[in-house]
Amino acid sequence: MNSLIFSTISRLLVGLMLLFSVFLLWRGHNEPGGGFIGGLVAAAGIIVYGLAEGPAMMRKLLRVNPRTLVLIGLLTAMFAGILPLLQDNAFLTGMWMFIGATATDKGLALGTPLIFDIGVYLVVVGGVAGMVIALEEEL
Amino acid sequence: MPAEISPQTNAYSNSEIRQGINNSAKIAFACALASAIAFFVAYLSQISTISAEIPWTFNTQWVPRLGVELAFRVDGLSLLFGLLISGIGILVVIYSYGYFKAHKSHDRLQWLLLAFMLSMLGLVSSDNIILLFIFWELTTITSFLLVGFDHENSNARRSALQALLVTGGGGLALLVGLIMLAQASGTYLLSEIIAAGPAIAEHEHYPVILTLILLGAFTKSAQFPFHFWLPNAMAAPSPVSAYLHSATMVKAGIYLMMRLQPSLGGTEEWFYALSIAGGITAVWSSMMALKQNDLKLMLAWTTVMALGTITLFLASNLQIAALAAVTFLVVHAFYKCALFLVIGNVDKSTGTRDFNKLGSLVRFMPITTVGAVLAALSMAGIPPFLGFIGKELKYEGALALAEQPWLIVATAVAANAMMVAIALTFIFRVFLGGQSTITREPKEVSVLMWIGPVLLATAGLLSGIFPDLIAQSFIQPAVSSILATSSEVKLSLWHGVNGPLILSVITVAIGTLLFFKLNLVSQAINNLVEKLPVISDNAYEVLLNGTQSLASGLTNRLQTGSLSHYLTIVFSVFVVSVTATLLYQPVAMNFTNLTAVTPLIALVVIFMMGAALVLAFSNTRLLSICALGVVGSGVAVLFLVFGAIDVAITQLMVETLFVVLIATVLIKLPRFPEQKNSAKGRGYRDAFIAIAAGVVMTIITLGVSLTPLDMTVTEFFEANSLVKAYGRNIVNVILVDFRALDTLGEVAVVATAAMAVIALVKVRVHPQGPHS
């Protein structure tokens, strides 16, 4: 689509949507959001950009092959599952650490579910973006 | 008539390029030989303890949740089988080294023999019945590979497949039977099932259990009407046949029947099932053996006969019958293996196995002849060979039976007389007499290839002269295991002039007569066989072809490749099956508890219905997609109204991406094809299916929302989401923590689907096909 307006807006949008997707991913554990939704939003942003600029620019934006992204996502999710095994917990048990915790406040809670969610996010982004890129390139 | 296997010419020495023995074959040979010897020695070392009725056991957990343990138990019966399997294994491995010297797949054969031997040893040593079944199936698979060893030959492939299907099918029945047996007796340990004795016969499922287990045993041990696969399995190379027939594969079913006799035996059902199947098998197969020209096929049929005889004797639970069965098992293992190896030598040396073309081989192959004649005499049951003792015991056992003794005696005499005729054919038509018509001069084989038959034949002679060599150490413990009580066993050559001896004389007389009139006899049998309407092998063929054409017919009807056809089928099945269930189990429709419809919801639903109508009547793809998007977004709004924010966001995102994705593709496709008149009917049909699916779905939804929900799981998640998983968003906590394994699976599916789409899109279809 050779529209200057769309092209300009899309560049603005993609940044905002990617930012928003990370925000969704991060807040997912407590508020609506999460890796799957975040991944879909990120993919939507990338697709908007791709509709304006073409598949080659989409690849450039992703920097890595979308299939690699899917693979990294799967491995990340698996990693979140394997980590607890090292401490004799069942596969995929949630493990947490609380940075700066006080008696009343949990502080910054970081856990393997977040790693898992990042894996989900990457799979969704890579999968959807990969399909769209393939379709755009071949049709 | 079963498929004849044409006498195969010397395929292994001349046609193959002589590349010498490569190193991989040497390694395989060394491993197989070392394992066989190690097991043989290990079994030998246990003789004294096991014959004192102290079994060797080994237990360790394997799959504790399913009650499957690696439980091994070697008692008298297992010991006997173990010694036969490993001992004959040693000789067969050595023989194969000579036989396959120049064969390009020599190493594969040795590995297969080793795998097969280990499976058999596992089978006869398992105490857990699931473990037993696993080894049972391993023998099926390894024997499939062995029978089909010569895989470039279509006949070998057919025979291997037949063996696999028949024994594998029986294996499935066996699995069900074994599980039912375990459920009925409350334990998966064979030793405990047997210790419980014949109590199982009182169980209400006894007839089913018995039928299923016997199906497994009969198919494996080639009992009528499943006997046909065994002679066809002659497509295997001679040493493989020797091993499969003498000690292993086909004896697995016999082993199972022997093993389970204390538990399942002793009933009328057991007696009649085994005696009828065994009797028919024995007589029929000895007749079939008489009409063969191919020595190997002749031997194959005598194996079926031997299996039938053993089955016949296992029908009764008398000690003498068990003794007869065990002794004959040993006799048969010795002479049958020797004879098959001898046939291998003859085939290799002369290039034929047709006894009409062979004669006076003693002049060329003196050592092989010694082995052949000794083994054949044991087969004929001539004193002082072990075969004689075996035959006497059979007659004694038959005479001792309470029910139908004369019928069984007649069966045994008939089968043995034909055995005598076949043994005489071997001795006087092939080795000591007869006219040879082959052109080339046969040579004696190497020591590797005559040591096996000679040793085995000598074993048959020595154990006949000195029966105490095997009576107390092997036979007695095995008989005790079969009967599950301590038994005293005595074997001797001379019993005085009694019933069995007179029967023996009659047997030899009839056998000799049959030998002299062999041509007449085989002619008569041929005539008889041609008059029979159904032969098992043909029935197998019809069944197999029928299954295949049914499968391909069904597949062609269902898998048309048209997406709309698939959807038609899916939704039709959905409507029909759910409607049937609803009629069968009506759902109480109580509408008083439904949520009130607010104006917002009404508005959204009207929008969705309008969009659906647009979708149904639209003429362009783009319009259809947009309408579909409106319906999906409407659903998202409904989710939002009811508080399922995460689901709503996901639905909205998916819907948006879906429209974008589909639009990317569809915008490049042509408009819908014009609706032709002929397609009108299809439109109505599709409309009907769509409406029916909608109605059924509505009823289900109403039914579900009107049924009180079990909130236990929900309450658990609500209570523990924050406390245990540190998250307030329950949906997400479920996804990434409580049920993270499910999510992992789903993500893997997403990844796979995406890869598949990318791969499909990237395939370039050229006019000459997708591969260029």
HADDOCK unambig.tbl for C-alpha pairs under 7 A between the chains (distance, minus, plus):
assign (segid A and resid 28 and name CA) (segid B and resid 729 and name CA) 6.97 0.50 0.50
assign (segid A and resid 28 and name CA) (segid B and resid 732 and name CA) 6.42 0.50 0.50
assign (segid A and resid 29 and name CA) (segid B and resid 727 and name CA) 5.05 0.50 0.50
assign (segid A and resid 29 and name CA) (segid B and resid 728 and name CA) 6.49 0.50 0.50
assign (segid A and resid 29 and name CA) (segid B and resid 729 and name CA) 5.42 0.50 0.50
assign (segid A and resid 29 and name CA) (segid B and resid 732 and name CA) 5.76 0.50 0.50
assign (segid A and resid 29 and name CA) (segid B and resid 733 and name CA) 6.26 0.50 0.50
assign (segid A and resid 30 and name CA) (segid B and resid 727 and name CA) 4.99 0.50 0.50
assign (segid A and resid 30 and name CA) (segid B and resid 728 and name CA) 4.29 0.50 0.50
assign (segid A and resid 30 and name CA) (segid B and resid 729 and name CA) 4.43 0.50 0.50
assign (segid A and resid 31 and name CA) (segid B and resid 728 and name CA) 6.84 0.50 0.50
assign (segid A and resid 31 and name CA) (segid B and resid 729 and name CA) 5.36 0.50 0.50
assign (segid A and resid 32 and name CA) (segid B and resid 645 and name CA) 6.42 0.50 0.50
assign (segid A and resid 32 and name CA) (segid B and resid 646 and name CA) 5.31 0.50 0.50
assign (segid A and resid 32 and name CA) (segid B and resid 729 and name CA) 6.50 0.50 0.50
assign (segid A and resid 33 and name CA) (segid B and resid 646 and name CA) 6.27 0.50 0.50
assign (segid A and resid 34 and name CA) (segid B and resid 732 and name CA) 6.35 0.50 0.50
assign (segid A and resid 37 and name CA) (segid B and resid 650 and name CA) 5.62 0.50 0.50
assign (segid A and resid 40 and name CA) (segid B and resid 653 and name CA) 6.25 0.50 0.50
assign (segid A and resid 41 and name CA) (segid B and resid 653 and name CA) 6.89 0.50 0.50
assign (segid A and resid 44 and name CA) (segid B and resid 657 and name CA) 6.46 0.50 0.50
assign (segid A and resid 70 and name CA) (segid B and resid 751 and name CA) 6.20 0.50 0.50
assign (segid A and resid 74 and name CA) (segid B and resid 748 and name CA) 6.93 0.50 0.50
assign (segid A and resid 77 and name CA) (segid B and resid 744 and name CA) 6.99 0.50 0.50
assign (segid A and resid 92 and name CA) (segid B and resid 740 and name CA) 6.66 0.50 0.50
assign (segid A and resid 92 and name CA) (segid B and resid 741 and name CA) 6.98 0.50 0.50
assign (segid A and resid 94 and name CA) (segid B and resid 737 and name CA) 6.02 0.50 0.50
assign (segid A and resid 113 and name CA) (segid B and resid 736 and name CA) 5.48 0.50 0.50
assign (segid A and resid 113 and name CA) (segid B and resid 737 and name CA) 6.10 0.50 0.50
assign (segid A and resid 116 and name CA) (segid B and resid 736 and name CA) 6.57 0.50 0.50
assign (segid A and resid 117 and name CA) (segid B and resid 736 and name CA) 6.46 0.50 0.50
assign (segid A and resid 120 and name CA) (segid B and resid 747 and name CA) 6.40 0.50 0.50
assign (segid A and resid 123 and name CA) (segid B and resid 747 and name CA) 6.88 0.50 0.50
assign (segid A and resid 123 and name CA) (segid B and resid 751 and name CA) 6.31 0.50 0.50
assign (segid A and resid 127 and name CA) (segid B and resid 751 and name CA) 6.00 0.50 0.50
assign (segid A and resid 127 and name CA) (segid B and resid 754 and name CA) 5.00 0.50 0.50
assign (segid A and resid 128 and name CA) (segid B and resid 754 and name CA) 6.96 0.50 0.50
assign (segid A and resid 130 and name CA) (segid B and resid 758 and name CA) 6.86 0.50 0.50
assign (segid A and resid 131 and name CA) (segid B and resid 754 and name CA) 6.18 0.50 0.50
assign (segid A and resid 131 and name CA) (segid B and resid 757 and name CA) 6.40 0.50 0.50
assign (segid A and resid 131 and name CA) (segid B and resid 758 and name CA) 5.53 0.50 0.50
assign (segid A and resid 132 and name CA) (segid B and resid 661 and name CA) 6.55 0.50 0.50
assign (segid A and resid 134 and name CA) (segid B and resid 758 and name CA) 5.81 0.50 0.50
assign (segid A and resid 134 and name CA) (segid B and resid 761 and name CA) 6.41 0.50 0.50
assign (segid A and resid 134 and name CA) (segid B and resid 762 and name CA) 6.79 0.50 0.50
assign (segid A and resid 135 and name CA) (segid B and resid 665 and name CA) 6.92 0.50 0.50
assign (segid A and resid 135 and name CA) (segid B and resid 761 and name CA) 6.52 0.50 0.50
assign (segid A and resid 138 and name CA) (segid B and resid 761 and name CA) 6.76 0.50 0.50
assign (segid A and resid 138 and name CA) (segid B and resid 762 and name CA) 6.73 0.50 0.50
